Amino acid sequence: MKVSSILLAVNIFLLVFIWIFTGIEYAGLPEIVPSHFAVNGTVDGESEKRAIWFLPAIATFMFLLFVGIPRDPNSPLLNVPKSYRNKENLKMLLYSILLPVLLLLADTIVESIWIAQRKLKEMTNAVFVLLSLLFIVIGVNIFFMIKSGKPEKS
């Protein structure tokens, strides 16, 4: 099985988890839920509970975008080296970036709901760990793009 297929399966699982978790917990939420957090994790903005559906919608949009891009590797809108202009390389690039994005959104949803339910007082540092993971994945992909774009010396 290809690594890109495994990444896609994990990304699908995360997206389904985001929607199911939000759906299951929605009825038990108070009418006002946290919607914005300060850098230290404390709540500094609140919204009606229906605003909790905004993050699953963003996750779905990101998923559809990142899964749809590899369908046309020769699109003039893609700014990737020629070596990445094939479906498999694009899938690896986009699915590997999508994974930490969905993890970040899933963590934000779970922690927001737990804060609304008074199971947590503030956001944990998991957000910073997941943001670091996202930057590492992007950096590794850029490194391989640069490396594959350079001609080999004879």
Secondary structure, DSSP 8 states (H G I E B T S, - for coil): --HHHHHHHHHHHHHHHHHHHHHHHHTTS-SEEEEEE-TTS-EEEEEEGGGGGHHHHHHHHHHHHHHHGGG-TT-TT----GGG-SHHHHHHHHHHHHHHHHHHHHHHHHHHHHHHTTS-SS--THHHHHHHHHHHHHHHHHHHHHHHHS----
